[in-house]
Structure formats: structure tokens, C-alpha cells
Amino acid sequence: MSIDAKIVKELRDKTGAGMMDCKRALVELMGTL
């Protein structure tokens, strides 16, 4: 599954988590924020 970088950035801005942590979480959630 491909995760849009824009969604990863939005999650990072909201949580302060690392990029790979955010990407991993989004993959688990199938890209929903």
C-alpha cells in the first residue's frame, strides 16, 4: 500500500512522532487519519 507523503506530514505535525512511526501507523490504519 502506498501512503501519501502529505498524510504522513499531517500526522507528524499533529503528533510530533517520527516519520517512520507515522508511516507504519498509517499502513496499519490503511491510510485513514
DSSP file (Angstrom, degrees, kcal/mol; ACC not computed):
  #  RESIDUE AA STRUCTURE BP1 BP2  ACC     N-H-->O    O-->H-N    N-H-->O    O-->H-N    TCO  KAPPA ALPHA  PHI   PSI    X-CA   Y-CA   Z-CA
    1    1 A M              0   0    0      0, 0.0     2,-0.5     0, 0.0    30,-0.1   0.000 360.0 360.0 360.0 134.4    0.0    0.0    0.0
    2    2 A S        -     0   0    0     25,-0.0     2,-0.5    29,-0.0     0, 0.0  -0.801 360.0-154.5 -94.8 128.7    1.3    3.4   -0.9
    3    3 A I        -     0   0    0     -2,-0.5     2,-0.2     3,-0.0    24,-0.1  -0.899  20.5-120.3-106.2 127.6    0.9    6.1    1.7
    4    4 A D    >>  -     0   0    0     -2,-0.5     4,-1.7     1,-0.1     3,-0.8  -0.448  13.1-137.4 -67.1 130.9    0.8    9.8    0.5
    5    5 A A  H 3> S+     0   0    0      1,-0.2     4,-2.6     2,-0.2     5,-0.2   0.802 102.7  63.3 -60.0 -29.9    3.6   11.9    2.0
    6    6 A K  H 3> S+     0   0    0      1,-0.2     4,-2.1     2,-0.2    -1,-0.2   0.892 103.7  46.9 -62.4 -39.9    1.1   14.7    2.6
    7    7 A I  H <> S+     0   0    0     -3,-0.8     4,-2.3     2,-0.2    -2,-0.2   0.891 110.7  52.2 -69.7 -39.7   -0.8   12.5    5.1
    8    8 A V  H  X S+     0   0    0     -4,-1.7     4,-2.4     1,-0.2    -2,-0.2   0.929 110.8  48.2 -60.8 -44.8    2.4   11.4    6.8
    9    9 A K  H  X S+     0   0    0     -4,-2.6     4,-2.7     1,-0.2    -2,-0.2   0.904 109.7  52.4 -63.0 -41.5    3.4   15.1    7.2
   10   10 A E  H  X S+     0   0    0     -4,-2.1     4,-1.8     1,-0.2    -1,-0.2   0.919 111.5  46.2 -60.7 -43.8   -0.1   15.9    8.6
   11   11 A L  H  X S+     0   0    0     -4,-2.3     4,-2.4     2,-0.2     6,-0.4   0.897 112.0  51.2 -66.4 -40.2    0.2   13.1   11.2
   12   12 A R  H  X S+     0   0    0     -4,-2.4     4,-2.9     1,-0.2    -2,-0.2   0.910 109.4  50.8 -62.1 -42.1    3.7   14.2   12.1
   13   13 A D  H  < S+     0   0    0     -4,-2.7    -1,-0.2     1,-0.2    -2,-0.2   0.880 114.7  43.7 -63.2 -37.8    2.6   17.8   12.6
   14   14 A K  H  < S+     0   0    0     -4,-1.8    -2,-0.2    -5,-0.2    -1,-0.2   0.848 129.5  22.7 -75.8 -34.9   -0.3   16.7   14.9
   15   15 A T  H  < S-     0   0    0     -4,-2.4    -3,-0.2    -5,-0.1    -2,-0.2   0.714  85.6-133.1-109.7 -24.8    1.7   14.1   16.9
   16   16 A G     <  +     0   0    0     -4,-2.9    -4,-0.1    -5,-0.4    -3,-0.1   0.573  57.6 144.6  77.6   8.3    5.4   15.1   16.8
   17   17 A A        -     0   0    0     -6,-0.4    -1,-0.2     1,-0.1    -2,-0.1  -0.303  56.3 -88.1 -76.0 163.5    6.2   11.4   16.1
   18   18 A G     >  -     0   0    0      1,-0.1     4,-2.4    -3,-0.1     5,-0.2  -0.257  35.6-110.9 -69.9 159.9    8.9   10.3   13.7
   19   19 A M  H  > S+     0   0    0      1,-0.2     4,-2.7     2,-0.2     5,-0.2   0.919 116.5  45.6 -59.5 -47.8    8.4    9.8   10.0
   20   20 A M  H  > S+     0   0    0      1,-0.2     4,-2.6     2,-0.2    -1,-0.2   0.866 111.5  53.0 -68.3 -34.6    8.7    6.0   10.0
   21   21 A D  H  > S+     0   0    0      2,-0.2     4,-2.2     1,-0.2    -1,-0.2   0.925 111.9  45.9 -63.0 -43.7    6.5    5.7   13.1
   22   22 A C  H  X S+     0   0    0     -4,-2.4     4,-2.5     2,-0.2    -2,-0.2   0.922 113.3  48.7 -64.7 -44.4    3.8    7.8   11.3
   23   23 A K  H  X S+     0   0    0     -4,-2.7     4,-2.2     1,-0.2    -2,-0.2   0.921 111.5  49.7 -63.2 -43.3    4.1    5.8    8.1
   24   24 A R  H  X S+     0   0    0     -4,-2.6     4,-2.1     1,-0.2    -1,-0.2   0.912 111.7  48.8 -60.8 -43.5    3.9    2.5    9.9
   25   25 A A  H  X S+     0   0    0     -4,-2.2     4,-1.9     1,-0.2    -1,-0.2   0.903 110.8  50.2 -64.2 -41.4    0.8    3.6   11.8
   26   26 A L  H  <>S+     0   0    0     -4,-2.5     5,-3.5     2,-0.2     6,-0.3   0.871 108.0  52.9 -66.6 -36.3   -0.8    4.8    8.6
   27   27 A V  H ><5S+     0   0    0     -4,-2.2     3,-1.2     3,-0.2    -1,-0.2   0.925 110.0  48.6 -62.5 -43.8   -0.1    1.5    6.9
   28   28 A E  H 3<5S+     0   0    0     -4,-2.1    -2,-0.2     1,-0.3    -1,-0.2   0.855 114.8  45.0 -63.5 -34.3   -1.8   -0.3    9.8
   29   29 A L  T ><5S-     0   0    0     -4,-1.9     3,-1.2    -5,-0.1    -1,-0.3   0.338 114.9-117.5 -91.7   6.9   -4.8    2.0    9.5
   30   30 A M  T < 5S-     0   0    0     -3,-1.2    -3,-0.2     1,-0.2    -4,-0.1   0.845  70.2 -55.6  58.1  37.5   -4.9    1.7    5.7
   31   31 A G  T 3 <S+     0   0    0     -5,-3.5     2,-0.3     1,-0.3    -1,-0.2   0.481  99.6 135.1  82.4   3.5   -4.1    5.4    5.2
   32   32 A T    <         0   0    0     -3,-1.2    -1,-0.3    -6,-0.3    -3,-0.1  -0.661 360.0 360.0 -87.7 143.5   -7.0    6.8    7.3
   33   33 A L              0   0    0     -2,-0.3    -1,-0.1    -3,-0.1    -3,-0.0   0.381 360.0 360.0-115.3 360.0   -6.2    9.6    9.6
